[in-house]
Amino acid sequence: MNFKLIQNIAVSLLLARWRQTLVAAIGVTFSITMFITLLSFMSGLNDLLDGLILNRTPHVRLYKEIKSSDFQPVDIHSKKTKQYNFIRSIKPKAERLEIQNSAAIIKNLKTDPRVLGVAPKVTAQVFYHVGVIEITGVINGIDPEAENKLFFFNDYVTEGNFMDLKNIPNSIILGKGAAEKMLAQIGDVVQITSSKGERLSLKVVGFFQSGLQDIDNVQSYASISTTQKLLGESNNYITDLQVKLNDILLAPDVAKEYQRIYEIEAIDIQTANSQFETGSSVRSLISYAVGITLLIVAGFGIYNILNMMIYEKMDSIAILKAIGFSGKDVNRIFILIALSIGVFGGFLGLLGGFGLSAIIDQIPFNTNSLPTVKTYPINYNPRYYLIGTIFAIITTYLAGYFPSRKASKIDPVIIIRGK
């Protein structure tokens, strides 16, 4: 049968029940709008949380871990005898936390084409002195320029200039939580004592806020030279090497390779943040589940409307079949009706989803815990719009397919006789 004729009949049936058609189209529009908005927001939220953690985390971290020896003297002595040794209270090896030959390792790492950059670090357990009170904390000795280049350090310095760590001797950038505990202000001098008992007076030149309260309550930053002086160590004392790769997916294999080559501990970002990545995946899965559920509900609405249309247009369908329309022609008419509703409603849904996402993106997001975030996070990934379009078409097609099969099987003789 001529497709243009089928199209004209489908349009006539749609206009005959334009209110119900409009309701079905609005249902699809609402579903697509919420589907896109929900996924855009949740994906943006995941990106925000990833930024808080992953932007400040090296892809591969090289460090020295103090642990017990794998071989004990008694095992060596009895290696050729048929006996087993059970040893308790094994003490760790008497080694320093310093990475040996760190300068040579850094030089070698920088020649690796997979490496974007390397930032050395010195970690020191300290006590902040507030009168007679001692507050435990951690000072990270860093190269401010390398730290900012690789890990966006300046974005998390809420007050002061991060380069003051390099330009001002014996300076410190306090974690926001630690500064509030000590009632410290920029320009104040705080007393710091290392775990070795070395004491040093440091000038506060800024505040750091990561958005993670547990970190901000204890963590502060100083230059590598200042931290080495606090620990009473030489200028080649380095405890961590933070490596950022060009491709984060290479991190697990690169970490194993570096651990074997340099004979120090290496941990990749995926292993260090496995629980966090699982949380992001669960949030995305929930968003998809809710969005698809909305589309399915809209599909049921179209299904019910087409069913009612078939019951009301039994005589019209019978006449069509009596004058030569086949069951396949009737089937095409109702599928075309369903797809028309899906395409029209889906198109408006795409516009609505983009518009609502844009509005949310402009809403100010003011919170003291996340000073680097100015608006609500939205991810305008075209993939969500493509998924929404595909699901709208599939859902409405299926919603129209089953009623169309029923319409195609109507016997015109029975209907015309009034039975």
Kinemage of the C-alpha trace (Angstrom):
@kinemage 1
@onewidth
@group {chain A} dominant
@subgroup {mainchain}
@vectorlist {calphas} color= white
{ca met a 1} P 0.000 0.000 0.000
{ca asn a 2} L 1.166 3.548 -0.728
{ca phe a 3} L 3.227 4.881 2.209
{ca lys a 4} L 1.903 8.429 1.773
{ca leu a 5} L -1.653 7.118 2.182
{ca ile a 6} L -0.641 5.200 5.323
{ca gln a 7} L 1.010 8.363 6.622
{ca asn a 8} L -2.110 10.455 6.006
{ca ile a 9} L -4.298 7.916 7.823
{ca ala a 10} L -1.885 7.847 10.783
{ca val a 11} L -1.967 11.662 10.989
{ca ser a 12} L -5.776 11.645 10.873
{ca leu a 13} L -5.959 9.150 13.740
{ca leu a 14} L -3.461 11.198 15.743
{ca leu a 15} L -5.418 14.421 15.255
{ca ala a 16} L -8.716 12.673 16.050
{ca arg a 17} L -7.391 12.023 19.565
{ca trp a 18} L -5.027 14.979 19.821
{ca arg a 19} L -5.461 15.420 23.571
{ca gln a 20} L -4.420 11.830 24.322
{ca thr a 21} L -1.635 12.143 21.753
{ca leu a 22} L -0.381 15.304 23.445
{ca val a 23} L -0.447 13.616 26.863
{ca ala a 24} L 1.608 10.685 25.500
{ca ala a 25} L 4.107 13.062 23.864
{ca ile a 26} L 4.415 15.052 27.111
{ca gly a 27} L 5.096 11.786 28.944
{ca val a 28} L 7.952 10.971 26.567
{ca thr a 29} L 9.238 14.569 26.770
{ca phe a 30} L 9.254 14.498 30.575
{ca ser a 31} L 10.993 11.111 30.651
{ca ile a 32} L 13.740 12.149 28.232
{ca thr a 33} L 14.187 15.503 29.992
{ca met a 34} L 14.626 13.874 33.398
{ca phe a 35} L 16.761 11.063 31.950
{ca ile a 36} L 19.252 13.514 30.411
{ca thr a 37} L 19.216 15.907 33.365
{ca leu a 38} L 19.700 13.128 35.897
{ca leu a 39} L 22.579 11.529 34.004
{ca ser a 40} L 24.224 14.884 33.289
{ca phe a 41} L 24.050 15.897 36.945
{ca met a 42} L 25.160 12.541 38.368
{ca ser a 43} L 27.996 12.290 35.852
{ca gly a 44} L 29.041 15.838 36.724
{ca leu a 45} L 28.917 14.925 40.409
{ca asn a 46} L 31.109 11.890 39.764
{ca asp a 47} L 33.565 14.096 37.857
{ca leu a 48} L 33.575 16.531 40.780
{ca leu a 49} L 34.289 13.788 43.308
{ca asp a 50} L 36.890 12.284 40.992
{ca gly a 51} L 38.535 15.682 40.836
{ca leu a 52} L 38.642 16.002 44.626
{ca ile a 53} L 40.380 12.649 44.954
{ca leu a 54} L 42.027 11.766 41.658
{ca asn a 55} L 43.398 15.215 40.796
{ca arg a 56} L 45.347 15.157 44.038
{ca thr a 57} L 46.426 11.516 43.677
{ca pro a 58} L 49.461 10.410 41.640
{ca his a 59} L 48.875 7.762 38.995
{ca val a 60} L 51.802 5.833 40.458
{ca arg a 61} L 53.309 6.443 43.881
{ca leu a 62} L 56.814 5.178 44.652
{ca tyr a 63} L 57.745 4.929 48.312
{ca lys a 64} L 59.779 2.980 50.827
{ca glu a 65} L 57.851 0.742 53.191
{ca ile a 66} L 59.428 -0.610 56.345
{ca lys a 67} L 58.551 -4.277 56.731
{ca ser a 68} L 60.029 -7.463 58.073
{ca ser a 69} L 62.511 -9.465 56.047
{ca asp a 70} L 61.118 -12.317 53.978
{ca phe a 71} L 64.023 -14.523 55.054
{ca gln a 72} L 65.013 -15.012 58.675
{ca pro a 73} L 68.443 -16.324 59.763
{ca val a 74} L 66.945 -19.494 61.193
{ca asp a 75} L 65.414 -20.298 57.817
{ca ile a 76} L 68.782 -19.953 56.109
{ca his a 77} L 70.413 -22.178 58.730
{ca ser a 78} L 67.829 -24.960 58.375
{ca lys a 79} L 67.292 -24.638 54.632
{ca lys a 80} L 68.490 -28.178 53.877
{ca thr a 81} L 66.860 -29.872 56.855
{ca lys a 82} L 63.372 -31.320 57.039
{ca gln a 83} L 61.940 -29.009 59.652
{ca tyr a 84} L 59.587 -26.046 59.935
{ca asn a 85} L 60.247 -22.881 61.892
{ca phe a 86} L 57.527 -20.806 63.525
{ca ile a 87} L 58.720 -17.336 64.467
{ca arg a 88} L 56.761 -14.766 66.439
{ca ser a 89} L 57.153 -11.052 67.126
{ca ile a 90} L 59.290 -10.409 64.059
{ca lys a 91} L 60.623 -6.897 64.107
{ca pro a 92} L 60.802 -4.750 60.960
{ca lys a 93} L 64.086 -4.212 59.209
{ca ala a 94} L 66.200 -1.348 60.534
{ca glu a 95} L 65.889 0.803 57.420
{ca arg a 96} L 65.208 4.435 56.686
{ca leu a 97} L 62.087 5.693 54.888
{ca glu a 98} L 64.326 7.506 52.437
{ca ile a 99} L 64.262 6.415 48.789
{ca gln a 100} L 67.836 5.622 47.856
{ca asn a 101} L 69.223 7.285 44.710
{ca ser a 102} L 66.048 9.351 44.333
{ca ala a 103} L 67.731 11.895 42.031
{ca ala a 104} L 68.795 9.159 39.592
{ca ile a 105} L 65.335 7.588 39.684
{ca ile a 106} L 63.654 10.955 38.977
{ca lys a 107} L 65.992 11.567 36.058
{ca asn a 108} L 65.237 8.128 34.653
{ca leu a 109} L 61.475 8.516 35.120
{ca lys a 110} L 61.443 11.795 33.212
{ca thr a 111} L 62.914 10.029 30.171
{ca asp a 112} L 60.018 7.523 30.091
{ca pro a 113} L 57.640 8.614 27.283
{ca arg a 114} L 54.682 7.320 29.286
{ca val a 115} L 55.383 9.779 32.113
{ca leu a 116} L 53.860 13.255 32.066
{ca gly a 117} L 55.777 14.442 35.103
{ca val a 118} L 57.324 13.562 38.472
{ca ala a 119} L 56.842 15.411 41.758
{ca pro a 120} L 59.070 14.466 44.733
{ca lys a 121} L 57.671 14.677 48.238
{ca val a 122} L 58.842 14.382 51.838
{ca thr a 123} L 56.257 13.234 54.351
{ca ala a 124} L 56.765 14.110 58.018
{ca gln a 125} L 54.687 13.199 61.060
{ca val a 126} L 54.582 16.286 63.293
{ca phe a 127} L 52.955 17.961 66.276
{ca tyr a 128} L 51.436 21.448 66.006
{ca his a 129} L 51.892 23.376 69.248
{ca val a 130} L 49.027 25.543 70.515
{ca gly a 131} L 50.076 26.765 73.938
{ca val a 132} L 50.522 23.631 76.012
{ca ile a 133} L 48.364 21.573 73.631
{ca glu a 134} L 49.879 19.347 70.942
{ca ile a 135} L 47.878 18.503 67.812
{ca thr a 136} L 49.056 15.639 65.630
{ca gly a 137} L 49.461 16.325 61.937
{ca val a 138} L 51.318 15.644 58.726
{ca ile a 139} L 53.496 18.020 56.734
{ca asn a 140} L 54.072 17.267 53.074
{ca gly a 141} L 57.265 18.743 51.741
{ca ile a 142} L 56.689 19.520 48.071
{ca asp a 143} L 58.095 21.289 45.051
{ca pro a 144} L 55.329 23.917 44.628
{ca glu a 145} L 55.805 24.307 40.864
{ca ala a 146} L 55.763 20.557 40.136
{ca glu a 147} L 52.858 20.006 42.525
{ca asn a 148} L 50.788 22.704 40.851
{ca lys a 149} L 51.628 21.550 37.328
{ca leu a 150} L 50.689 17.914 37.954
{ca phe a 151} L 48.079 18.100 40.733
{ca phe a 152} L 46.549 21.608 40.453
{ca phe a 153} L 47.788 22.582 43.898
{ca asn a 154} L 46.886 26.261 43.451
{ca asp a 155} L 43.181 25.394 42.982
{ca tyr a 156} L 43.036 24.158 46.575
{ca val a 157} L 44.938 27.046 48.187
{ca thr a 158} L 42.032 29.179 49.390
{ca glu a 159} L 44.132 31.991 50.845
{ca gly a 160} L 47.677 33.091 50.111
{ca asn a 161} L 50.040 32.287 47.250
{ca phe a 162} L 51.332 28.748 46.861
{ca met a 163} L 54.669 30.032 45.475
{ca asp a 164} L 55.409 31.628 48.868
{ca leu a 165} L 56.504 28.155 49.965
{ca lys a 166} L 59.425 28.501 47.586
{ca asn a 167} L 60.058 32.234 47.964
{ca ile a 168} L 59.739 32.587 51.758
{ca pro a 169} L 62.071 30.450 53.921
{ca asn a 170} L 60.547 28.419 56.764
{ca ser a 171} L 56.974 28.901 55.556
{ca ile a 172} L 53.925 26.652 55.730
{ca ile a 173} L 50.461 26.389 54.161
{ca leu a 174} L 48.147 24.993 56.811
{ca gly a 175} L 45.187 22.735 56.189
{ca lys a 176} L 41.982 24.699 56.804
{ca gly a 177} L 40.861 22.423 59.620
{ca ala a 178} L 44.237 22.514 61.342
{ca ala a 179} L 44.346 26.320 61.060
{ca glu a 180} L 40.900 26.628 62.660
{ca lys a 181} L 41.952 24.396 65.548
{ca met a 182} L 45.007 26.582 66.173
{ca leu a 183} L 43.148 29.873 65.441
{ca ala a 184} L 46.024 30.671 63.084
{ca gln a 185} L 45.988 33.548 60.605
{ca ile a 186} L 48.236 34.344 57.640
{ca gly a 187} L 51.448 35.887 58.957
{ca asp a 188} L 51.319 33.989 62.265
{ca val a 189} L 54.227 31.825 63.366
{ca val a 190} L 53.444 28.278 64.482
{ca gln a 191} L 55.682 25.900 66.402
{ca ile a 192} L 56.181 22.484 64.798
{ca thr a 193} L 57.875 19.473 66.354
{ca ser a 194} L 58.840 16.428 64.295
{ca ser a 195} L 58.560 12.852 65.492
{ca lys a 196} L 62.327 12.961 66.057
{ca gly a 197} L 61.956 15.836 68.511
{ca glu a 198} L 63.269 18.551 66.166
{ca arg a 199} L 61.416 21.854 66.641
{ca leu a 200} L 61.025 24.595 64.043
{ca ser a 201} L 59.095 27.853 63.834
{ca leu a 202} L 57.206 28.238 60.546
{ca lys a 203} L 55.400 31.259 59.148
{ca val a 204} L 51.840 30.718 57.882
{ca val a 205} L 51.605 31.935 54.260
{ca gly a 206} L 48.318 30.342 53.203
{ca phe a 207} L 45.502 27.885 53.805
{ca phe a 208} L 44.765 24.681 51.941
{ca gln a 209} L 41.345 23.049 51.610
{ca ser a 210} L 40.798 19.787 49.736
{ca gly a 211} L 37.120 19.393 50.631
{ca leu a 212} L 37.875 16.267 52.690
{ca gln a 213} L 37.672 17.241 56.339
{ca asp a 214} L 39.756 14.349 57.657
{ca ile a 215} L 42.642 15.489 55.460
{ca asp a 216} L 42.245 19.219 56.090
{ca asn a 217} L 42.302 18.686 59.867
{ca val a 218} L 45.830 17.240 59.885
{ca gln a 219} L 47.585 17.968 56.597
{ca ser a 220} L 49.761 20.957 55.773
{ca tyr a 221} L 52.376 21.821 53.153
{ca ala a 222} L 55.903 23.192 53.223
{ca ser a 223} L 58.782 23.214 50.780
{ca ile a 224} L 60.964 20.131 50.498
{ca ser a 225} L 63.975 21.980 51.979
{ca thr a 226} L 61.942 23.218 54.962
{ca thr a 227} L 60.622 19.717 55.672
{ca gln a 228} L 64.127 18.238 55.376
{ca lys a 229} L 65.371 20.843 57.859
{ca leu a 230} L 62.513 19.972 60.228
{ca leu a 231} L 63.479 16.298 60.096
{ca gly a 232} L 67.188 17.057 60.376
{ca glu a 233} L 67.888 15.330 57.075
{ca ser a 234} L 70.115 16.137 54.120
{ca asn a 235} L 68.858 17.777 50.925
{ca asn a 236} L 68.664 14.431 49.064
{ca tyr a 237} L 66.177 12.957 51.545
{ca ile a 238} L 62.965 12.033 49.652
{ca thr a 239} L 60.245 9.694 50.922
{ca asp a 240} L 57.809 9.666 47.968
{ca leu a 241} L 57.914 10.043 44.213
{ca gln a 242} L 54.593 10.997 42.657
{ca val a 243} L 54.326 9.997 39.009
{ca lys a 244} L 51.644 11.230 36.628
{ca leu a 245} L 51.205 9.356 33.361
{ca asn a 246} L 49.900 10.433 29.979
{ca asp a 247} L 47.412 7.538 30.132
{ca ile a 248} L 45.949 6.704 33.541
{ca leu a 249} L 44.914 3.234 32.324
{ca leu a 250} L 48.582 2.229 32.139
{ca ala a 251} L 49.050 2.836 35.882
{ca pro a 252} L 48.676 -0.797 37.151
{ca asp a 253} L 51.220 -2.210 34.690
{ca val a 254} L 53.624 0.713 35.090
{ca ala a 255} L 53.505 0.411 38.902
{ca lys a 256} L 54.472 -3.272 38.726
{ca glu a 257} L 57.269 -2.472 36.290
{ca tyr a 258} L 58.697 0.315 38.453
{ca gln a 259} L 58.494 -1.838 41.575
{ca arg a 260} L 60.539 -4.526 39.846
{ca ile a 261} L 63.106 -2.126 38.338
{ca tyr a 262} L 63.722 0.180 41.316
{ca glu a 263} L 63.074 -2.413 44.075
{ca ile a 264} L 60.801 -0.095 46.050
{ca glu a 265} L 57.093 -0.161 46.762
{ca ala a 266} L 54.769 1.143 44.031
{ca ile a 267} L 51.005 1.552 44.140
{ca asp a 268} L 48.772 2.603 41.256
{ca ile a 269} L 45.793 4.960 41.451
{ca gln a 270} L 43.240 2.262 40.655
{ca thr a 271} L 44.380 0.118 43.585
{ca ala a 272} L 44.632 3.076 45.959
{ca asn a 273} L 41.102 4.305 45.111
{ca ser a 274} L 39.268 1.070 44.267
{ca gln a 275} L 36.446 1.687 46.759
{ca phe a 276} L 35.958 5.230 45.500
{ca glu a 277} L 35.686 4.084 41.874
{ca thr a 278} L 33.131 1.461 42.917
{ca gly a 279} L 30.987 4.216 44.458
{ca ser a 280} L 31.101 6.219 41.214
{ca ser a 281} L 30.027 3.164 39.207
{ca val a 282} L 27.110 2.486 41.567
{ca arg a 283} L 25.879 6.091 41.321
{ca ser a 284} L 25.999 5.936 37.515
{ca leu a 285} L 24.149 2.611 37.496
{ca ile a 286} L 21.385 4.010 39.716
{ca ser a 287} L 21.037 7.043 37.424
{ca tyr a 288} L 20.670 4.846 34.332
{ca ala a 289} L 18.160 2.602 36.127
{ca val a 290} L 15.964 5.541 37.175
{ca gly a 291} L 16.126 7.147 33.720
{ca ile a 292} L 15.253 3.943 31.873
{ca thr a 293} L 12.387 3.314 34.302
{ca leu a 294} L 10.942 6.724 33.397
{ca leu a 295} L 11.109 5.838 29.699
{ca ile a 296} L 9.402 2.496 30.276
{ca val a 297} L 6.601 4.188 32.221
{ca ala a 298} L 6.116 6.599 29.310
{ca gly a 299} L 6.004 3.588 26.980
{ca phe a 300} L 3.152 2.061 28.975
{ca gly a 301} L 1.269 5.340 28.598
{ca ile a 302} L 1.603 5.169 24.819
{ca tyr a 303} L 0.580 1.507 24.873
{ca asn a 304} L -2.621 2.296 26.771
{ca ile a 305} L -3.500 5.213 24.488
{ca leu a 306} L -3.045 3.094 21.345
{ca asn a 307} L -5.092 0.288 22.865
{ca met a 308} L -7.951 2.695 23.545
{ca met a 309} L -7.596 4.095 20.025
{ca ile a 310} L -7.927 0.596 18.550
{ca tyr a 311} L -11.076 -0.146 20.548
{ca glu a 312} L -12.622 3.164 19.522
{ca lys a 313} L -11.628 2.816 15.868
{ca met a 314} L -12.653 -0.799 15.359
{ca asp a 315} L -15.127 0.156 12.654
{ca ser a 316} L -12.577 2.356 10.856
{ca ile a 317} L -10.000 -0.441 10.931
{ca ala a 318} L -12.604 -2.886 9.616
{ca ile a 319} L -13.473 -0.559 6.748
{ca leu a 320} L -9.788 -0.120 5.874
{ca lys a 321} L -9.281 -3.864 5.719
{ca ala a 322} L -12.521 -4.296 3.762
{ca ile a 323} L -11.356 -1.905 1.056
{ca gly a 324} L -8.026 -3.624 0.586
{ca phe a 325} L -5.675 -2.704 3.431
{ca ser a 326} L -3.703 -5.735 4.595
{ca gly a 327} L -2.871 -6.602 8.182
{ca lys a 328} L 0.685 -5.350 7.593
{ca asp a 329} L -0.666 -1.985 6.408
{ca val a 330} L -2.732 -1.597 9.585
{ca asn a 331} L 0.306 -2.654 11.574
{ca arg a 332} L 2.390 0.073 9.907
{ca ile a 333} L -0.250 2.722 10.640
{ca phe a 334} L -0.171 2.177 14.408
{ca ile a 335} L 3.601 1.754 14.574
{ca leu a 336} L 3.916 5.038 12.673
{ca ile a 337} L 1.598 6.672 15.226
{ca ala a 338} L 3.744 5.378 18.111
{ca leu a 339} L 7.008 6.440 16.469
{ca ser a 340} L 5.581 9.889 15.696
{ca ile a 341} L 4.788 10.349 19.376
{ca gly a 342} L 8.258 9.051 20.342
{ca val a 343} L 10.194 11.214 17.890
{ca phe a 344} L 8.223 14.386 18.654
{ca gly a 345} L 8.306 13.842 22.419
{ca gly a 346} L 11.949 12.744 22.291
{ca phe a 347} L 13.024 15.862 20.382
{ca leu a 348} L 11.312 18.119 22.904
{ca gly a 349} L 12.851 16.015 25.676
{ca leu a 350} L 16.345 16.582 24.289
{ca leu a 351} L 15.757 20.327 24.258
{ca gly a 352} L 14.200 20.198 27.716
{ca gly a 353} L 17.067 18.118 29.114
{ca phe a 354} L 19.671 20.488 27.731
{ca gly a 355} L 17.754 23.545 28.950
{ca leu a 356} L 17.181 22.187 32.459
{ca ser a 357} L 20.835 21.103 32.702
{ca ala a 358} L 21.941 24.585 31.627
{ca ile a 359} L 19.726 26.179 34.292
{ca ile a 360} L 21.123 23.886 37.010
{ca asp a 361} L 24.635 24.646 35.786
{ca gln a 362} L 24.087 28.355 36.526
{ca ile a 363} L 22.819 27.888 40.076
{ca pro a 364} L 25.495 29.079 42.548
{ca phe a 365} L 26.962 26.317 44.693
{ca asn a 366} L 28.259 27.946 47.838
{ca thr a 367} L 29.743 25.738 50.525
{ca asn a 368} L 32.717 26.265 52.798
{ca ser a 369} L 33.812 22.648 52.419
{ca leu a 370} L 34.243 22.909 48.618
{ca pro a 371} L 35.574 26.384 47.858
{ca thr a 372} L 36.815 25.407 44.384
{ca val a 373} L 33.268 24.521 43.233
{ca lys a 374} L 31.281 27.579 42.163
{ca thr a 375} L 28.213 26.004 40.471
{ca tyr a 376} L 26.435 22.659 40.461
{ca pro a 377} L 28.382 20.139 38.345
{ca ile a 378} L 26.867 19.230 34.956
{ca asn a 379} L 28.401 16.990 32.303
{ca tyr a 380} L 27.131 17.791 28.777
{ca asn a 381} L 28.215 14.465 27.299
{ca pro a 382} L 26.567 13.886 23.855
{ca arg a 383} L 26.387 10.195 24.707
{ca tyr a 384} L 23.496 10.814 27.123
{ca tyr a 385} L 21.498 12.583 24.407
{ca leu a 386} L 22.158 9.720 21.988
{ca ile a 387} L 21.135 7.115 24.581
{ca gly a 388} L 17.974 9.085 25.372
{ca thr a 389} L 17.048 9.277 21.684
{ca ile a 390} L 17.621 5.556 21.095
{ca phe a 391} L 15.631 4.515 24.163
{ca ala a 392} L 12.781 6.870 23.234
{ca ile a 393} L 12.500 5.309 19.774
{ca ile a 394} L 12.829 1.722 21.020
{ca thr a 395} L 10.360 2.193 23.880
{ca thr a 396} L 7.718 3.871 21.723
{ca tyr a 397} L 8.195 1.314 18.942
{ca leu a 398} L 7.556 -1.557 21.354
{ca ala a 399} L 4.628 0.366 22.869
{ca gly a 400} L 3.094 0.596 19.398
{ca tyr a 401} L 4.052 -2.858 18.147
{ca phe a 402} L 1.805 -4.936 20.388
{ca pro a 403} L -1.383 -2.869 19.884
{ca ser a 404} L -0.663 -2.796 16.128
{ca arg a 405} L -0.538 -6.593 16.043
{ca lys a 406} L -3.966 -6.682 17.678
{ca ala a 407} L -5.315 -4.184 15.132
{ca ser a 408} L -3.859 -6.150 12.196
{ca lys a 409} L -5.731 -9.294 13.270
{ca ile a 410} L -9.195 -7.678 13.343
{ca asp a 411} L -11.689 -9.531 11.157
{ca pro a 412} L -13.620 -6.867 9.197
{ca val a 413} L -16.597 -9.157 8.576
{ca ile a 414} L -17.227 -9.666 12.295
{ca ile a 415} L -16.923 -5.954 13.052
{ca ile a 416} L -19.192 -4.835 10.186
{ca arg a 417} L -21.839 -7.374 11.187
{ca gly a 418} L -21.716 -5.847 14.657
{ca lys a 419} L -20.672 -9.083 16.416
